[in-house]
């Protein structure tokens, strides 16, 4: 018997990757820089990866992510840096935090039948809260748990167990849906939840979700079966 359905946010309910690239290209266009947009975006994505390592080693404050990655990307291309670009980027990102197709229908169907939660890892909980609000999905959820304001982050099983108990459910009564094998599915399995992986090419792995789908639309029949 499934009593609660818990979702990851980025890459599961909304498309962060493509939106991020779109926002980066819009900044380039606004300032009229003569830089190949795809190469610029590639540098910006690589700087996020470097930034994660610096945060993990304690060399950077996690809240500086956009400042770090944007300023370093601008420097790579010799473009004059202006710190107002960070606010411009955030504004663009907020305006473009749009759910994937069918997400609202799926949540409308589930609403009232089961408890609904979001468990998301984010360095900046204030910005993440604004993004979730901007997506228009907040009202569907009984519980929104953001790692930046909590002690535990995915894939720590504690993070999953906390949200299950906030939804008044035992882990085995909850289904977790996410796009990361390591952070979402691995953690959820360890915590004892049922799992649905939205796979994006990450097929072969020792982590075995209960269900695999190619996009969020495909979870509808699975959830209908689990809840029936
Ligand atoms: Mg994700």
Boltz pocket constraint, residues with backbone or C-beta under 6 A from the ligand:
constraints:
  - pocket:
      binder: B
      contacts: [[A, 8], [A, 9], [A, 10], [A, 11], [A, 12], [A, 178], [A, 179], [A, 180]]
      max_distance: 6.0
